Amino acid sequence: MRARSAPHAALTALALLVLVGCLAALIAFTWRLRRPLPSVPPLPPAPPGVPRPQSVRVLLSQSRTEHTVSCPEGGTWRAVGEAGARPAAAGRGPWLLTASRGRLALDGEEQAERELQLQPNEPLFGIGERSYRGTLVARVSNQGRLTLINVIEPEQYVRSVVGSEMYRHWPLEALMAQAVAARTFMLYAVSAKGYLTRADMAYRGVDAESAATDLATELTRGIILTYRDRALPAYFQNTCGGRTAAADKVFAEDPIPPLSGVPCDWCRSSPYYEWQAELPAALIAELLKDPRVKDVRSISPEGAEPDGYARFVLVNDEVRMAAGALQLALGPDRIRSTCFTVTAEAGSFRFAGHGYGHGVGLCQWGARGMANDGKSWQEILLHYYPGALLQRAY
């Protein structure tokens, strides 16, 4: 028998390796499916002061003068004014929604009313390339821009936030902890200001949903964290870099014991556990846009003890600003957190820091690490929010 050629043998070996890899992945996936779901014990009801809304309002946009809106299953626009509501249009779209001269216009037809509401036949509509559940409210702001608000059932909102904030392939216990934190912050924001924005929590609509994030949301349905008979402001962030920050340091709030900061040994695998950035002094002065800073000669973080997060930054030994304000001015993509040290170099400054985000509350990469270490969703939450209570709002 003629011996096989070297290339043929190599291809055969490669095919066998691929087959073995596929079988191993299938076995691992099947094993995961057969694992018991995380336990959700009975929990006491949340106090009466916790809101229990039938829907929440999420601000999607307020900076543009036009948007393209569609309804894949059809829908009806209603114009709402002081005299009541009337049908304005129906169909699938797409419709061009514009703000012009302080009025709303739909496909170029100016509306006398100040508000338009889109009610889809199925609770799904699109803005540009992104799809959302619920209904849409459109208004014109005082600045002449379109204000678009998504009115959505709370759990549908949470399921999208979980998928927008965490990778869907992360451990289920971590996703469940994220669902509880997101639901809690949702109710806190509703109580505090009546609505949410995409600056509060990431929200990408239907695109962020998956079987894993849906399951995490459903298993924890209605469960929140409370403190002193109110929904906790359950802040969370990407990576704490070894220790979470106190909320009163970062947000200038009164001290909140469950948000006073805890050590975290589980986020070391985050790509942002450590980071560096070098910026020219001239660029820093330009980005700060502060008339008191003509040039930058020195930058000194202040109030960094005990967690490493600076409360203030002193520029040129005389201009004091909030560390978060400096981070925002220089760009969160450059300065990942306010946990940093600064070294002056020739014509530039080198920032060396830990973490990504404001540092308060649940550390998402830490939650992943805790889940991989076998910690439950309850253990994750009570580690990052010590002293808070797990209760059921609905």
C-alpha positions in Angstrom: 0.0 0.0 0.0 1.3 3.4 -0.9 2.2 5.7 2.0 0.0 8.8 2.5 1.6 12.1 1.6 2.7 14.4 4.4 0.1 17.1 3.6 -2.7 14.5 3.5 -1.7 13.1 6.8 -1.5 16.6 8.3 -5.0 17.4 7.1 -6.3 14.1 8.5 -4.8 14.9 11.9 -6.2 18.4 11.8 -9.7 17.0 11.0 -9.4 14.6 13.9 -8.4 17.4 16.3 -11.4 19.5 15.1 -13.7 16.5 15.6 -12.4 15.9 19.1 -12.7 19.6 20.0 -16.3 19.7 18.8 -17.2 16.6 20.8 -15.6 18.1 23.9 -17.5 21.4 23.4 -20.7 19.4 22.9 -20.1 17.4 26.1 -19.3 20.5 28.1 -22.4 22.3 26.8 -24.6 19.3 27.5 -23.2 19.1 31.0 -24.0 22.8 31.6 -27.5 22.2 30.5 -27.9 19.4 32.9 -26.6 21.3 35.9 -29.3 22.3 38.3 -30.4 25.9 38.1 -29.2 28.2 40.9 -31.5 28.2 43.9 -33.8 31.2 44.6 -35.1 30.9 48.2 -38.3 32.5 49.4 -37.7 36.2 50.2 -39.6 38.7 52.3 -41.6 41.4 50.5 -39.9 44.8 50.0 -41.2 47.7 52.2 -44.2 49.7 51.0 -41.9 52.7 50.1 -40.3 50.8 47.3 -42.0 51.7 43.9 -43.7 48.9 41.9 -44.3 50.5 38.5 -46.2 48.8 35.8 -43.9 50.4 33.2 -40.7 52.5 33.2 -39.7 55.4 31.0 -36.3 55.3 29.4 -34.9 58.3 27.6 -33.4 57.1 24.3 -32.5 60.4 22.6 -32.7 64.1 23.0 -29.8 65.5 20.9 -31.1 65.1 17.3 -33.7 66.7 15.1 -34.7 63.6 13.1 -35.0 59.9 13.5 -36.3 57.0 11.3 -38.9 54.9 13.1 -40.5 51.6 12.0 -42.8 48.9 13.2 -42.1 45.4 11.7 -45.6 44.2 12.7 -47.4 47.4 12.1 -48.5 50.1 14.5 -50.5 53.3 15.1 -49.3 56.8 15.8 -51.5 59.0 18.0 -51.1 62.7 18.3 -51.7 63.8 21.9 -52.6 67.3 22.9 -54.8 69.3 25.3 -57.9 68.3 23.4 -57.1 64.6 23.7 -55.7 62.1 21.3 -56.3 61.4 17.6 -54.9 58.9 15.1 -52.0 60.4 13.1 -50.7 57.5 11.0 -50.7 53.7 10.8 -48.7 51.0 9.1 -45.2 49.6 9.3 -43.1 52.6 8.2 -40.4 53.6 8.0 -41.5 57.0 9.1 -39.3 60.1 9.2 -39.9 61.8 12.6 -38.5 65.4 12.8 -38.5 68.4 15.0 -38.9 71.7 13.1 -39.7 75.1 14.4 -40.6 73.7 17.8 -43.2 71.3 16.3 -43.2 67.6 15.6 -43.6 66.4 12.0 -44.3 62.9 10.7 -43.1 62.2 7.1 -43.1 66.0 6.6 -46.6 66.6 8.0 -46.4 69.0 10.8 -48.5 68.1 13.9 -50.4 70.6 15.9 -50.0 68.5 19.1 -46.9 68.5 21.3 -46.6 64.7 21.6 -46.7 61.7 19.4 -47.2 58.1 20.7 -46.4 55.0 18.7 -48.4 51.9 19.8 -47.0 48.8 17.9 -49.4 45.9 17.2 -46.8 43.7 18.7 -44.7 45.4 21.4 -41.7 46.0 19.1 -40.5 49.0 17.2 -37.3 50.2 15.6 -35.3 53.4 15.7 -32.8 53.3 12.9 -31.1 49.9 13.0 -32.0 49.2 16.7 -35.2 47.5 17.9 -37.0 48.0 21.3 -39.9 46.5 23.1 -42.8 48.5 24.5 -44.1 51.8 23.1 -42.5 55.1 21.9 -43.3 58.7 23.0 -41.9 61.6 21.0 -41.8 65.2 22.0 -39.9 68.4 21.1 -37.5 69.7 23.8 -37.1 73.4 24.7 -33.9 73.3 22.6 -35.9 72.2 19.6 -34.6 68.6 19.6 -36.5 65.4 19.5 -37.0 63.7 22.8 -37.6 60.0 22.4 -38.9 57.9 25.4 -39.3 54.2 25.5 -42.1 53.1 27.8 -41.5 49.5 28.7 -42.4 46.8 31.2 -39.8 46.7 34.0 -38.6 43.1 33.5 -38.3 43.6 29.7 -36.1 46.6 30.5 -34.0 44.6 32.9 -33.4 41.7 30.5 -31.9 44.1 28.0 -29.8 45.9 30.6 -28.3 42.6 31.8 -27.3 41.7 28.2 -26.0 45.2 27.6 -23.9 45.3 30.7 -22.5 41.8 30.8 -21.3 39.2 28.4 -24.0 36.6 27.8 -21.5 33.7 28.1 -20.5 34.7 31.6 -21.6 32.4 34.5 -25.3 32.4 35.3 -24.7 33.3 38.9 -22.9 36.5 37.8 -25.7 37.4 35.4 -28.3 36.8 38.1 -26.3 39.2 40.4 -26.3 41.8 37.6 -30.0 41.4 37.1 -30.7 42.1 40.8 -28.4 45.1 40.8 -29.9 46.5 37.6 -33.5 46.0 38.8 -32.6 47.6 42.1 -31.0 50.7 40.4 -34.0 50.9 38.1 -36.4 51.2 41.0 -34.1 53.6 42.8 -33.9 55.9 39.7 -37.7 55.7 39.2 -38.2 56.8 42.8 -35.5 59.5 42.6 -36.3 61.2 39.2 -39.1 59.2 37.6 -37.2 57.9 34.5 -34.0 56.4 33.3 -31.4 57.3 30.7 -28.7 55.2 28.9 -26.2 57.0 31.1 -27.7 55.3 34.1 -27.3 51.8 32.7 -26.4 50.5 29.3 -29.5 49.7 27.3 -29.3 48.3 23.7 -32.9 47.1 23.3 -33.7 43.7 21.7 -30.1 43.3 20.4 -28.8 42.7 23.9 -31.3 39.9 24.8 -30.2 36.2 24.9 -31.3 33.0 26.4 -28.8 33.3 29.2 -29.7 36.9 30.2 -33.4 36.2 29.9 -33.0 33.2 32.3 -31.0 35.3 34.8 -33.7 37.9 34.7 -36.6 35.5 35.0 -35.0 33.5 37.9 -34.5 36.7 39.9 -37.8 38.3 38.8 -38.8 41.1 41.2 -35.8 40.6 43.6 -34.0 43.7 44.7 -31.7 45.0 47.3 -33.0 47.4 50.0 -31.5 49.5 52.7 -33.5 51.4 55.4 -36.8 50.5 53.7 -35.8 51.9 50.3 -34.4 50.6 47.1 -30.6 50.8 47.4 -28.8 52.9 44.8 -27.1 49.8 43.6 -24.3 51.2 41.5 -22.1 48.8 39.6 -19.0 49.2 37.4 -16.8 47.2 35.0 -13.7 46.6 37.1 -12.8 47.9 40.6 -9.1 47.0 40.4 -8.8 45.4 43.8 -11.2 47.5 46.0 -14.5 49.2 45.4 -14.9 52.9 46.2 -17.2 54.6 48.7 -20.2 56.2 47.1 -19.9 59.4 49.2 -16.4 59.8 47.8 -17.3 59.5 44.1 -20.9 60.9 44.0 -20.8 63.4 46.8 -23.7 61.7 48.5 -24.2 61.0 52.2 -22.3 57.9 53.3 -24.3 54.7 52.6 -22.9 51.7 54.6 -23.6 49.1 51.9 -21.7 51.3 49.5 -18.7 52.1 51.7 -16.2 50.0 49.7 -15.0 46.4 50.0 -11.9 44.5 48.9 -12.1 42.5 45.7 -9.8 39.7 44.9 -11.7 38.4 41.8 -11.3 40.9 39.0 -7.6 40.4 38.2 -8.5 38.7 34.9 -10.1 41.9 33.7 -8.1 43.7 30.8 -8.6 46.9 32.8 -7.3 45.7 36.2 -4.2 47.8 35.5 -3.8 50.5 32.8 -1.6 53.3 31.8 -2.0 56.4 29.7 0.5 59.1 28.7 -0.9 62.5 27.6 1.0 65.6 26.5 0.7 68.5 28.9 -0.6 70.7 26.1 -3.4 68.3 25.3 -4.4 68.1 28.9 -4.6 71.9 29.1 -6.7 71.9 25.9 -9.1 69.2 27.1 -9.6 70.7 30.6 -11.0 73.9 29.0 -10.5 75.7 32.3 -9.5 79.4 32.1 -7.5 78.9 35.3 -5.2 76.4 33.6 -3.2 78.0 30.8 -0.6 75.2 30.9 -0.1 72.1 33.0 3.0 71.9 35.2 1.9 69.4 37.8 -1.0 67.1 38.6 -1.5 65.7 42.1 -4.3 63.3 43.1 -5.8 64.0 46.6 -7.9 62.0 49.0 -7.0 58.7 47.6 -6.9 56.8 50.9 -8.0 54.1 51.8 -9.2 52.7 48.5 -6.9 54.4 46.0 -9.6 56.4 44.3 -8.8 60.1 44.2 -11.5 62.5 45.5 -9.8 65.6 44.0 -7.0 66.5 41.7 -4.7 69.5 42.3 -3.4 71.1 39.0 -0.4 73.3 39.2 -0.6 73.2 43.0 -3.5 75.7 43.0 -6.5 74.6 40.9 -8.5 71.9 42.7 -11.1 69.9 40.7 -13.1 66.7 41.3 -11.2 63.7 40.1 -14.2 62.6 38.2 -14.4 65.9 36.4 -10.8 65.5 35.3 -11.5 61.9 34.1 -14.5 63.1 32.1 -12.6 65.9 30.5 -9.6 63.8 29.5 -11.8 61.0 28.4 -12.9 57.7 30.1 -11.3 55.8 27.3 -7.9 57.3 28.3 -8.3 57.6 32.1 -10.2 54.5 32.9 -10.9 55.3 36.6 -10.1 57.8 39.3 -7.8 55.2 41.0 -4.5 56.4 39.6 -1.1 58.0 40.2 0.5 60.6 38.0 4.2 60.9 37.0 5.5 64.0 35.2 7.7 63.3 32.2 9.3 65.5 29.6 6.3 67.5 28.3 3.8 64.9 29.3 2.1 63.1 32.2 1.9 59.4 32.7 -1.2 58.0 34.5 -1.0 54.6 36.0 -4.2 53.2 37.4 -6.5 50.3 38.4 -10.0 49.6 37.3 -12.5 50.8 34.8 -15.5 52.9 35.9 -16.5 54.9 38.9 -15.6 52.0 41.3 -18.7 52.0 43.4 -20.8 48.9 44.1 -20.8 45.6 42.3 -17.6 44.9 40.3 -18.7 43.1 37.1 -15.4 41.3 36.5 -15.3 40.5 40.2 -18.8 39.0 40.0 -17.6 36.8 37.1 -14.6 35.8 39.2 -16.7 35.0 42.3 -19.1 32.9 40.2 -16.2 31.0 38.7 -15.0 30.3 42.2 -18.4 28.7 43.0 -20.0 31.7 44.8 -23.8 32.1 44.5 -25.5 35.2 43.2 -26.6 36.0 46.8 -23.0 35.8 48.0 -21.8 38.0 45.2 -24.4 40.7 46.0 -24.0 40.6 49.7 -20.2 40.9 49.3 -20.4 44.1 47.2 -23.4 45.5 49.1 -22.8 44.4 52.7 -25.7 45.2 55.0 -28.3 45.4 52.2 -31.3 43.1 52.3 -32.5 40.8 49.5 -36.3 41.3 49.2 -39.0 40.8 46.6 -40.6 44.0 45.2 -43.1 42.1 43.1 
